[in-house]
Amino acid sequence: MDLKEKLVSSFLAFENSIDVDHPVHDIRSEAIKTFEDKGFPGRKEEAWKYTSLKSLQKIDFSIFPKEAEALEYRDVKKYFLHEIDTYKIVFIDGIYSSYLSETTHDGVDICLLSAALSKPMYKPVVDVYFNKGAAKDDSITSLNTAFSKEGAYIYIPKHKAPIKPVEILHFSSGSESAIMLQPRNLIVVEENAELQVIERHQSLTGNEVLTNSVTEIFAGENANIDYYKVQNDNPSASLIDNTYISQNKGSQVFVHTFAFGGKLTRNNLNFYQEGSGINSTLKGVTILDNKQHVDHHTLVHHQQPNSESHQDYKGIYNDKSTGVFNGKIIVDKIAQKTNAFQQNNNVLISDNATVNTKPQLEIFADDVKCSHGCTIGQLDNEALFYLQTRGIPKKEASALMMYAFANNVLESVRIPELKKRINKLIAGKLGVRLGFDL
Amino acid sequence: MNSTQMLKIKDLHAGVEGNEILNGINLEVNPGEVHAIMGPNGSGKSTLASVIAGKEEFEVTQGIVLFNGEDLEDVAPEERAHKGVFMSFQYPVEIPGVTVTNFMRTAINESRKARGEKEMPANEMLKRIREISEQLEIDRKFLSRSLNEGFSGGEKKRNEIFQMAMLEPKLAILDETDSGLDIDALRIVADGVNKLRSKDNAIIVITHYQRLLEHIVPDFVHVLHEGKIVKSGNKDLALELEEKGYDWLKNETVA
């Protein structure tokens, strides 16, 4: 049985584990039909031209993992931003770990989707927002919607801001030889409210993992959201991430994606600007080696006048790794005075590495500023020579150059401890030996 | 061969992709000496500096460069640095994300490692950084900034001299270090260079103008024209050039 058949036929069993009378279940039933209809996207579809899910579909993934053994905090501490205090929503094999988590209901709700879906007090928010941002016609997203049951639920009411950042961590324990996870996150940040999130998927063994994640984020008027995706998973873990962000007027949403690990990663990052004075900022650093594959598909849809978007993605590709950047910007006819900026710079450090980069601009307004630029290149020889004349050997000098190239994106990271962490991850991945203690 | 000679360049021809830029340079530099190399734009001054520092783009087609008696032909730029060659860049490169301090530490320890020495202890490093930055009137904040990123032209040049002082080279080549400096910065940079002067070190100052040489007084002045040294003299030659311009020499060589 292939993966699609297995998923579709599992839906009945899934229904036994949930409340089928809840209105959300109608949404799920619709979604499984969409997935059954469309199946997994193939390479004939333009959006999946460079990313094949074929080999993943041959793996016999366990879809309903059994409860894994508890993890000791000391064993997974390094995956947390433990230098600072944070709220934590932690899952092991898709199942909530209250032991590792730190949630709150103190003026804000930082807890679980399963709770939000089952308790009446959350119903007003769920009714308004659940599945309202996610694409109904996208098969992969629909697959997640059909099985949506657990994930992070964050609700920040008007004028509130949690006292610390929220970490969302999905561990896979390796208790199954292959596991498929489908976390679903719902994040609502109301008018003038603020939120910082760090999201991470981490496999703890070399067993196969496929995560199909959907996150819906709603930013109210003048809301301020900072979202960090740290993708540094094991070489046997694959991730399809679908993030849908709806922004109201005056809101600011920054998403940083750090793609260093994993086997296959597909990031579908979608911004919908539904007001004026919005700032959407998308930044990414991708550093790959071996046969890693990362595909960034971004969409910024400007639907109202006087808003801006900034995209800056940097990639470094070694060995036989492959990368994709597809950046789509749509400016509606009424979205005059839009300022949309997109930049994608890549460095290939191996003859066998590949990058496909494509800006896709659909502009229907006539008074806009849009700029885009893609580069694929090698390191600047003059800069290398400069470092060599200071006694730094060529190999270290090029590592340092790449570090500098990638590091540039980090300036907008607003959690200093996270910035330091990412700095170190980048340095480690590039083999730069820098003393950080001076 | 004179055993005290530090740098000996014999009949050096070099260029890029078949274009010959250096056309038979002869130059000898002994420890304790300061040489100035002057000349109009395009005369080959920066190329000469880059060839001594080991830039791979330039192909040496003829002649030889000896440093302390050793042929530098197959010696990589970083190895030349480890042996004590330093070149200050006309256009220093920006390295975002790497602080001046961290960069300096990496550079110094790489050289030490290559010479089989232990890493410089952090406290000693910090002490030296403090001393030298004070000498060069460099703001402490500047040391935790990313290397050359967003630095003004003057700050970049000062940073070059800071690096030179930290690395303590035997031979320092200053490529147009005076360009972009106001008169106060020029004095500070010149003081920094003069502090390095000793009987064991040599300095080659490449410049367009005489004004830097009022502060770093050279023992010898050479004039480069079309890839050749067309005239050598003492510091008075620089003054003469300032007065008469390079055309005077161009005419003289033709004649």
Interface residues (C-beta under 8 A of the other chain):
Chain A: D380 N381 E382 A383 F385 Y386 L387 Q388 T389 R390 G391 I392 P393 K394 E396 A397 L400 M401 Y403 A404 A406 N407 N408 L410 N423 R433 L434 G435 F436 D437 L438
Chain B: S50 A53 G54 K55 E56 E57 A76 P77 E78 R80 A81 H82 V85 F86 M87 F89 P92 V93 E94 I95 P96 G97 V98 T99 T101 N102 F103 R105 T106 A107 I108 E110 S111 A114 A122 M125 L126 S146 Q163 L167
